[in-house]
Amino acid sequence: MDLFLVAFGALFSIINPLGTVPVFVGLTQEHSKKERSKIAFWTALDVLIILLLSFFAGQYLLSFFGITLHALKIAGGLIITSSGFALLTGKFREHKGMKRKLVQEDIHTRDAISLTPLAIPMLAGPGTISLLITYNQDYNLNSEITVIICAILIAALSIYFILKSAHFIVKFLGASGINALSRIIGFIVIAIGVQYIISSVEEILSRILN
């Protein structure tokens, strides 16, 4: 249960589906309720597939590129921390590249927006992928792998229900409420990123000293 709470909490915070709510609302203003539910479903499914691939195939990418786990942890920690600062300062969309003119024009000419930009890069970004690759290296027991998979599934379900209810959430919380939640989540994300960097540096120093 402890591993599940840690894994799900980290995934939910870094994915931050609440931060994607305003983007989802803006992109689906002209869609019907049924169409919004369909987009939310396919977005959640795309994220689920990306997360599972990251968890199970990430180690092969590390081996192929010759990247050590410590290097991944530090790089992932930096990415996660920068995402947290973007949430904390209200620049999440800019951080994901959503404010660029060409990106905006491309988005509004797409029929399918579930894979891009919603699943990638808004939800399943580099920080989430690096986190799951790290989990794959740190947790090898079948019971631990099962718990991580359950956390991924619940995270994907939460994405579906939050995006499906996005228009209601915006009406209920308003822009200020969503911004306040994003800043709280941003602080947690920064702490997660810093913790990854600290743990990796501690392991490197202990090996050097020993």
KEKE-3310 file (N, C-alpha, C; in steps of 0.2 Angstrom, whole numbers, plus 5000, padded with zeros to 4 digits):
npx = (5004:5010:5019:5011:5004:5014:5019:5008:5004:5016:5015:5003:5005:5015:5010:4999:4984:4975:4980:4980:4967:4961:4967:4961:4948:4948:4951:4941:4929:4919:4915:4903:4895:4897:4907:4917:4919:4923:4936:4942:4943:4951:4962:4966:4969:4979:4989:4990:4996:5008:5014:5015:5023:5035:5038:5041:5049:5058:5071:5078:5081:5089:5100:5103:5107:5117:5116:5117:5108:5109:5112:5100:5091:5096:5094:5081:5076:5079:5071:5058:5058:5059:5047:5038:5042:5036:5023:5021:5024:5014:5016:5014:5009:5017:5029:5026:5026:5015:5011:5017:5016:5015:5012:5000:4992:4993:4987:4974:4970:4969:4960:4961:4965:4969:4981:4992:4990:4987:4990:5004:5013:5007:5003:5009:5024:5042:5047:5038:5040:5054:5053:5046:5054:5065:5058:5056:5069:5072:5062:5060:5053:5039:5028:5030:5030:5017:5010:5015:5010:4996:4995:4998:4987:4977:4980:4979:4965:4960:4964:4955:4942:4944:4947:4935:4926:4930:4924:4914:4922:4930:4919:4915:4927:4933:4945:4954:4954:4959:4971:4977:4976:4985:4997:4999:5001:5012:5022:5023:5028:5040:5047:5047:5056:5068:5071:5074:5085:5094:5094:5100:5113:5118:5119:5129:5140:5142:5146:5158:5165:5166)
npy = (4994:5006:5008:5009:5021:5030:5029:5032:5044:5052:5050:5056:5069:5073:5071:5079:5081:5091:5103:5102:5104:5117:5118:5107:5111:5123:5117:5110:5117:5118:5105:5092:5085:5071:5069:5075:5066:5055:5060:5062:5049:5042:5050:5047:5033:5033:5039:5029:5018:5024:5026:5013:5007:5015:5011:4997:4996:5005:5002:4996:5007:5014:5005:5005:5018:5019:5025:5028:5023:5033:5045:5046:5048:5060:5069:5067:5071:5085:5089:5086:5095:5107:5107:5108:5121:5128:5125:5131:5145:5148:5145:5134:5130:5137:5131:5118:5121:5126:5139:5143:5150:5143:5130:5132:5135:5123:5114:5118:5114:5101:5085:5075:5076:5069:5061:5070:5087:5082:5070:5068:5083:5086:5078:5065:5068:5070:5070:5061:5050:5047:5045:5033:5024:5024:5018:5006:5001:5001:4993:4977:4965:4954:4957:4971:4976:4973:4982:4994:4994:4994:5007:5015:5012:5017:5030:5033:5031:5042:5053:5051:5053:5066:5074:5071:5078:5091:5103:5105:5106:5118:5127:5126:5127:5138:5149:5154:5145:5133:5137:5139:5126:5120:5127:5122:5108:5110:5114:5101:5093:5099:5096:5082:5081:5087:5078:5066:5070:5072:5059:5052:5058:5056:5042:5041:5048:5040:5028:5032:5036:5024)
npz = (5000:5004:4994:4983:4986:4986:4972:4964:4969:4965:4951:4948:4952:4944:4931:4932:4928:4931:4928:4915:4912:4908:4895:4889:4889:4882:4869:4866:4865:4855:4854:4856:4871:4871:4862:4869:4879:4872:4867:4879:4884:4874:4876:4889:4887:4877:4885:4895:4887:4884:4896:4901:4891:4893:4906:4905:4893:4895:4901:4891:4882:4890:4890:4877:4873:4882:4895:4912:4927:4937:4930:4923:4934:4939:4928:4925:4937:4936:4925:4931:4941:4935:4928:4939:4944:4933:4935:4947:4945:4936:4922:4915:4902:4893:4897:4892:4878:4873:4870:4858:4842:4830:4835:4841:4829:4823:4831:4831:4819:4819:4818:4827:4844:4854:4856:4852:4856:4869:4876:4873:4873:4885:4896:4897:4899:4897:4911:4918:4910:4913:4927:4927:4921:4930:4941:4936:4936:4950:4956:4956:4960:4958:4965:4967:4954:4950:4959:4954:4941:4944:4950:4939:4930:4938:4938:4925:4924:4932:4924:4914:4920:4925:4914:4907:4915:4914:4909:4918:4930:4927:4928:4941:4949:4943:4935:4945:4955:4949:4946:4959:4964:4955:4958:4971:4968:4960:4969:4976:4966:4963:4975:4973:4962:4967:4977:4970:4964:4975:4981:4971:4970:4983:4983:4973:4979:4991:4985:4980:4992:4998)
capx = (5000:5014:5022:5006:5003:5020:5019:5002:5005:5021:5013:4997:5007:5019:5006:4995:4978:4971:4984:4978:4959:4960:4969:4956:4942:4949:4952:4934:4923:4914:4913:4897:4897:4899:4913:4922:4920:4927:4942:4945:4944:4957:4968:4968:4971:4986:4993:4991:5000:5014:5017:5017:5029:5040:5040:5043:5054:5063:5078:5082:5083:5095:5106:5105:5111:5123:5114:5117:5102:5110:5112:5093:5088:5097:5091:5073:5074:5079:5065:5052:5059:5057:5039:5035:5042:5032:5016:5021:5024:5008:5019:5014:5007:5023:5034:5025:5027:5008:5010:5020:5011:5014:5009:4993:4989:4993:4982:4967:4968:4969:4954:4962:4970:4970:4988:4995:4995:4985:4994:5011:5017:5004:5002:5015:5030:5049:5047:5034:5044:5060:5051:5044:5061:5068:5054:5058:5076:5072:5057:5060:5049:5033:5023:5031:5029:5010:5008:5016:5005:4990:4996:4998:4980:4972:4982:4975:4958:4959:4965:4949:4937:4945:4946:4928:4922:4934:4920:4911:4928:4931:4914:4915:4933:4935:4952:4958:4954:4963:4978:4979:4978:4991:5003:5001:5004:5019:5027:5025:5032:5047:5050:5049:5062:5074:5072:5077:5092:5097:5095:5105:5119:5120:5122:5136:5145:5143:5151:5165:5168:5167)
capy = (5000:5012:5009:5011:5028:5034:5029:5035:5052:5055:5050:5061:5076:5075:5071:5085:5082:5097:5108:5101:5105:5123:5117:5103:5115:5127:5114:5106:5121:5117:5098:5090:5081:5064:5070:5077:5060:5051:5063:5061:5042:5041:5053:5042:5027:5035:5040:5023:5015:5027:5025:5006:5006:5018:5007:4990:4996:5011:5000:4995:5013:5016:5001:5007:5024:5019:5030:5025:5025:5039:5050:5047:5051:5067:5072:5067:5076:5092:5090:5086:5101:5113:5107:5110:5128:5130:5125:5136:5152:5149:5145:5127:5130:5139:5125:5112:5123:5127:5146:5145:5152:5137:5125:5134:5134:5116:5111:5120:5111:5094:5082:5071:5080:5065:5059:5076:5088:5081:5064:5071:5082:5089:5073:5060:5071:5067:5069:5055:5044:5046:5042:5026:5020:5023:5013:4999:4999:5001:4988:4971:4960:4954:4961:4978:4978:4973:4988:5000:4994:4997:5014:5018:5011:5022:5037:5034:5032:5048:5057:5051:5056:5073:5077:5071:5083:5097:5109:5106:5108:5125:5131:5125:5130:5144:5149:5155:5139:5129:5140:5138:5119:5119:5129:5117:5102:5112:5113:5094:5091:5102:5092:5075:5081:5088:5072:5062:5072:5071:5052:5050:5061:5052:5035:5042:5050:5034:5023:5035:5036:5017)
capz = (5000:5004:4987:4978:4987:4983:4965:4962:4971:4961:4944:4948:4953:4938:4925:4933:4924:4933:4924:4907:4911:4904:4888:4886:4888:4876:4863:4865:4866:4850:4853:4860:4877:4869:4858:4874:4883:4868:4867:4886:4884:4870:4879:4894:4884:4875:4891:4898:4883:4884:4903:4901:4887:4897:4912:4903:4888:4896:4902:4884:4880:4894:4888:4870:4873:4887:4900:4919:4931:4941:4926:4922:4940:4939:4922:4926:4943:4934:4921:4935:4945:4930:4927:4946:4944:4928:4938:4953:4942:4931:4916:4913:4895:4890:4898:4887:4871:4870:4868:4852:4837:4825:4838:4841:4823:4821:4836:4829:4812:4820:4820:4833:4848:4860:4856:4853:4861:4876:4879:4873:4879:4891:4901:4898:4897:4899:4918:4919:4907:4917:4933:4927:4919:4937:4945:4933:4939:4957:4959:4952:4963:4954:4968:4966:4947:4950:4962:4950:4936:4947:4950:4932:4928:4942:4936:4918:4925:4935:4919:4910:4924:4926:4907:4905:4919:4913:4908:4925:4935:4926:4930:4948:4953:4940:4934:4951:4959:4946:4947:4966:4964:4951:4962:4977:4965:4958:4975:4977:4960:4964:4980:4970:4958:4971:4981:4965:4963:4981:4982:4966:4972:4989:4981:4970:4984:4995:4981:4979:4998:5000)
cpx = (5004:5017:5017:5004:5008:5020:5014:5002:5010:5019:5007:5000:5011:5015:5001:4989:4974:4974:4982:4970:4958:4962:4963:4950:4942:4949:4945:4928:4918:4912:4907:4900:4900:4905:4919:4924:4924:4934:4946:4947:4951:4963:4971:4971:4978:4991:4995:4996:5007:5018:5019:5023:5035:5043:5043:5049:5059:5070:5082:5084:5089:5101:5108:5109:5117:5122:5114:5110:5103:5110:5104:5090:5089:5094:5083:5071:5074:5073:5059:5052:5057:5050:5036:5036:5037:5025:5016:5021:5018:5010:5019:5013:5014:5028:5033:5025:5020:5007:5013:5015:5010:5011:5002:4989:4988:4988:4975:4965:4968:4962:4955:4967:4972:4978:4992:4990:4993:4989:5001:5010:5014:5004:5008:5021:5037:5050:5044:5038:5050:5058:5049:5050:5064:5064:5056:5064:5076:5067:5057:5056:5042:5028:5023:5029:5021:5007:5009:5011:4998:4990:4995:4991:4976:4974:4979:4968:4956:4960:4958:4943:4938:4944:4938:4924:4926:4930:4917:4916:4929:4926:4914:4921:4934:4943:4957:4959:4959:4970:4981:4981:4984:4998:5005:5004:5011:5024:5029:5029:5039:5051:5052:5055:5068:5076:5076:5084:5097:5099:5100:5112:5122:5122:5128:5141:5147:5147:5158:5169:5170:5172)
cpy = (5006:5013:5012:5019:5033:5035:5033:5043:5055:5055:5055:5068:5078:5076:5077:5086:5088:5103:5108:5103:5111:5122:5113:5107:5120:5124:5110:5110:5120:5110:5097:5086:5074:5064:5071:5070:5055:5053:5061:5053:5040:5044:5049:5036:5028:5036:5033:5019:5018:5026:5017:5004:5009:5014:5000:4991:5001:5008:4998:5001:5015:5012:5003:5013:5025:5024:5026:5027:5032:5045:5051:5050:5058:5071:5072:5071:5083:5094:5091:5093:5107:5113:5109:5118:5131:5130:5131:5143:5153:5149:5138:5126:5132:5134:5119:5114:5125:5134:5148:5145:5146:5131:5126:5133:5127:5112:5112:5117:5104:5091:5078:5074:5075:5063:5065:5082:5086:5075:5066:5078:5084:5084:5069:5063:5067:5066:5063:5049:5042:5043:5035:5022:5019:5018:5006:4996:4998:4995:4983:4965:4960:4957:4968:4980:4978:4980:4994:5000:4996:5004:5018:5017:5016:5029:5038:5035:5039:5054:5057:5054:5064:5077:5077:5076:5090:5103:5110:5109:5116:5129:5131:5129:5137:5144:5150:5149:5134:5131:5139:5131:5117:5121:5125:5111:5104:5112:5106:5091:5093:5097:5085:5076:5082:5081:5066:5063:5071:5064:5049:5052:5058:5045:5036:5043:5044:5029:5026:5035:5029:5014)
cpz = (5000:4997:4982:4979:4985:4976:4962:4963:4967:4954:4944:4948:4947:4932:4926:4928:4925:4929:4917:4906:4907:4897:4885:4885:4882:4869:4861:4866:4861:4849:4858:4866:4876:4866:4864:4878:4879:4868:4874:4887:4880:4873:4884:4892:4881:4880:4894:4894:4884:4891:4903:4897:4890:4903:4910:4898:4889:4897:4896:4881:4883:4891:4881:4869:4879:4893:4907:4922:4935:4937:4924:4928:4940:4934:4923:4932:4941:4930:4926:4939:4941:4929:4933:4946:4939:4931:4944:4951:4937:4924:4913:4905:4891:4891:4893:4880:4868:4868:4861:4846:4832:4828:4839:4835:4821:4825:4833:4822:4813:4821:4827:4837:4854:4861:4857:4852:4868:4879:4879:4870:4885:4897:4902:4895:4899:4907:4920:4916:4911:4924:4933:4925:4926:4941:4942:4935:4946:4960:4954:4954:4959:4958:4968:4959:4947:4953:4957:4944:4938:4948:4944:4929:4932:4940:4929:4919:4928:4929:4915:4914:4924:4919:4905:4909:4919:4913:4915:4930:4934:4929:4938:4952:4950:4939:4940:4955:4956:4946:4954:4967:4961:4955:4968:4974:4963:4963:4976:4972:4961:4969:4978:4966:4962:4975:4976:4964:4969:4982:4977:4968:4978:4987:4977:4975:4989:4992:4981:4986:5000:4995)
residu = (MET:ASP:LEU:PHE:LEU:VAL:ALA:PHE:GLY:ALA:LEU:PHE:SER:ILE:ILE:ASN:PRO:LEU:GLY:THR:VAL:PRO:VAL:PHE:VAL:GLY:LEU:THR:GLN:GLU:HIS:SER:LYS:LYS:GLU:ARG:SER:LYS:ILE:ALA:PHE:TRP:THR:ALA:LEU:ASP:VAL:LEU:ILE:ILE:LEU:LEU:LEU:SER:PHE:PHE:ALA:GLY:GLN:TYR:LEU:LEU:SER:PHE:PHE:GLY:ILE:THR:LEU:HIS:ALA:LEU:LYS:ILE:ALA:GLY:GLY:LEU:ILE:ILE:THR:SER:SER:GLY:PHE:ALA:LEU:LEU:THR:GLY:LYS:PHE:ARG:GLU:HIS:LYS:GLY:MET:LYS:ARG:LYS:LEU:VAL:GLN:GLU:ASP:ILE:HIS:THR:ARG:ASP:ALA:ILE:SER:LEU:THR:PRO:LEU:ALA:ILE:PRO:MET:LEU:ALA:GLY:PRO:GLY:THR:ILE:SER:LEU:LEU:ILE:THR:TYR:ASN:GLN:ASP:TYR:ASN:LEU:ASN:SER:GLU:ILE:THR:VAL:ILE:ILE:CYS:ALA:ILE:LEU:ILE:ALA:ALA:LEU:SER:ILE:TYR:PHE:ILE:LEU:LYS:SER:ALA:HIS:PHE:ILE:VAL:LYS:PHE:LEU:GLY:ALA:SER:GLY:ILE:ASN:ALA:LEU:SER:ARG:ILE:ILE:GLY:PHE:ILE:VAL:ILE:ALA:ILE:GLY:VAL:GLN:TYR:ILE:ILE:SER:SER:VAL:GLU:GLU:ILE:LEU:SER:ARG:ILE:LEU:ASN)
# end
